[in-house]
């Protein structure tokens, strides 16, 4: 990755996003605009420089968002870069005096940029990326294109549109062979695939995961497949509450099988509890639903190759699914084994 891309990631992800997804919470009484105090048990981290810097008030450690991830998770710079990139667009739950409202000018710019891009075509790099690198089936791609939530981005990437309740494009997830991010100036709301009146709502963290789960389940007619884009903005929370307002709705937390995915699942459970609707945890038996889909497709290719007399060793391979570690529910109990559906 080029240096300017690393700098852009650093600018677009605040230290608060890392801390919140690591279990820290803001101490509003002891925070100011210039110095926001986060606590996790006895640990304290102060975020400064508009979210771009941090320091340990009980020690000498300080730095940027990458060094913060390294301190919390361990690992090297590449590990930190991967996690920070995955948080692009994540908005922490902050006091009202810290929130910034989107402008109408940004929305207008987003609309113009979106309509200027082509829809994916079978001959395009974007189509090949989604179909043959990500293994998203043709019928799912055509469904997303028909609903107007898929566009071709630059350099073979795809744009997956986030829409509001009225169907307006507010921003988009950007995914490609060498890049992932979110539309500059855009607002994360929800990527939506499926019937608007569905009563089963499957919430994932990425549009590719939403399309992958739709493929795995056969694009259920009673299901709306959603993506938060890895973020949890006030707009996202409001949109989910709006969808979950009916008592016969089933809110399915189909987020990733990792710590961040569990954090999102807990938030979804809170939304369900507040709305009075049903809640389920659907955990992928791999890191995410696209990994599950790719493993299924690889195994299918291997079986077809063996039936056609192609030696097993000559087929492209991918590692077997590894069970995800069991998650704990908010009460500290085991929330079910890998790939299980938990009902509560």
JOURBEL-V104799 format. One record per residue. N is the residue number from 1. PSI is psi in whole degrees, 0 to 359 (999 if undefined). OMEGA is omega in whole degrees, -180 to 180 (NA if undefined). Layout:
n=[N:N]
psi=[PSI:PSI]
omega=[OMEGA:OMEGA]
This chain:
n=[1:2:3:4:5:6:7:8:9:10:11:12:13:14:15:16:17:18:19:20:21:22:23:24:25:26:27:28:29:30:31:32:33:34:35:36:37:38:39:40:41:42:43:44:45:46:47:48:49:50:51:52:53:54:55:56:57:58:59:60:61:62:63:64:65:66:67:68:69:70:71:72:73:74:75:76:77:78:79:80:81:82:83:84:85:86:87:88:89:90:91:92:93:94:95:96:97:98:99:100:101:102:103:104:105:106:107:108:109:110:111:112:113:114:115:116:117:118:119:120:121:122:123:124:125:126:127:128:129:130:131:132:133:134:135:136:137:138:139:140:141:142:143:144:145:146:147:148:149:150:151:152:153:154:155:156:157:158:159:160:161:162:163:164:165:166:167:168:169:170:171:172:173:174:175:176:177:178:179:180:181:182:183:184:185:186:187:188:189:190:191:192:193:194:195:196:197:198:199:200:201:202:203:204:205:206:207:208:209:210:211:212:213:214:215:216:217:218:219:220:221:222:223:224:225:226:227:228:229:230:231:232:233:234:235:236:237:238:239:240:241:242:243:244:245:246:247:248:249:250:251:252:253:254:255:256:257:258:259:260:261:262:263:264:265:266:267:268:269:270:271:272:273:274:275:276:277:278:279:280:281:282:283:284:285:286:287:288:289:290:291:292:293:294:295:296:297:298:299:300:301:302:303:304:305:306:307:308:309:310:311:312:313:314:315:316:317:318:319:320:321:322:323:324:325:326:327:328:329:330:331:332:333:334:335:336:337:338:339:340:341:342:343:344]
psi=[139:156:321:331:321:318:322:319:317:321:331:351:120:158:331:324:319:316:317:319:357:10:6:156:151:135:89:325:333:18:152:176:326:341:108:123:129:141:145:99:235:359:143:135:133:126:131:183:45:28:355:348:168:160:158:112:345:3:199:356:141:171:206:190:326:318:331:315:318:323:318:320:344:190:177:190:321:323:316:319:319:316:318:318:326:349:9:127:350:132:123:156:108:157:153:326:351:348:148:127:142:154:154:330:319:319:317:318:318:314:314:318:322:310:346:348:149:157:145:141:153:336:356:159:323:316:315:322:311:320:318:342:319:349:25:125:154:319:327:318:316:324:318:321:318:325:358:27:17:132:161:126:182:155:40:14:169:150:124:113:139:131:154:188:332:2:12:136:123:345:185:149:137:120:136:181:327:14:146:143:197:153:126:127:357:167:131:125:270:134:133:130:116:182:135:334:14:148:358:118:110:115:120:180:351:147:323:325:321:317:325:316:322:320:316:321:356:26:69:136:339:9:137:118:125:156:136:354:23:4:172:75:165:325:321:313:317:319:320:319:323:318:328:11:345:139:337:10:143:114:115:118:93:40:173:159:62:183:318:320:322:324:318:322:320:322:320:324:322:319:315:318:318:325:343:27:172:151:136:149:116:102:128:144:8:191:319:176:333:325:321:314:316:320:319:317:321:315:322:317:320:315:316:322:319:322:330:8:14:128:139:322:344:353:149:140:158:146:149:157:136:136:137:149:139:143:158:138:175:338:0:12:157:126:14:159:174:130:3:155:123:130:139:999]
omega=[-178:-177:-179:177:177:179:179:178:180:-179:-173:179:179:178:179:179:179:-177:-178:179:175:175:177:177:-179:170:-172:-177:-177:180:173:179:-176:-178:-178:-177:176:180:170:-173:179:-180:178:174:178:179:-176:176:177:180:-176:-179:-180:171:178:-177:-180:-179:-177:-176:176:178:-179:-175:-180:179:177:178:180:178:-175:-172:-172:-180:-178:-176:-178:176:179:180:-179:-179:-179:179:180:-179:180:179:179:178:-180:172:-172:174:-176:-177:179:-173:177:-177:177:-179:178:180:180:179:180:179:178:-180:-178:-179:-179:-175:179:-178:180:169:180:179:-179:-179:-173:178:180:179:-179:178:-178:-173:-170:174:180:176:177:-177:-178:-177:179:178:180:178:179:178:180:179:174:-177:-179:178:175:174:179:174:175:179:177:173:178:-171:170:-175:176:-176:-179:179:179:176:-179:-179:180:172:179:179:179:-180:-175:-175:169:-178:177:-175:176:-179:-179:179:175:174:175:164:-175:177:-179:-177:-177:-178:-178:180:173:-175:179:-175:176:-179:-178:-179:179:176:178:178:179:179:176:179:-179:-178:-179:178:-178:-177:-178:-170:170:-178:-171:173:175:-178:180:-180:178:-179:174:178:178:-180:-180:-180:179:177:179:-180:-174:-173:-180:-176:-179:178:173:-179:-175:178:-178:-178:-173:180:177:-175:179:178:178:178:177:180:179:177:179:177:178:177:-180:179:180:-178:-179:179:-180:-180:177:173:177:-174:179:178:171:-178:-180:-173:177:176:177:-180:-179:178:178:-179:178:179:178:179:179:-180:179:179:179:179:-179:176:178:-179:-179:-175:-178:-179:176:-175:174:-177:177:177:174:-179:176:178:-179:180:175:177:-176:179:178:-179:178:-176:175:-179:-178:175:-179:172:180:178:-178:NA]
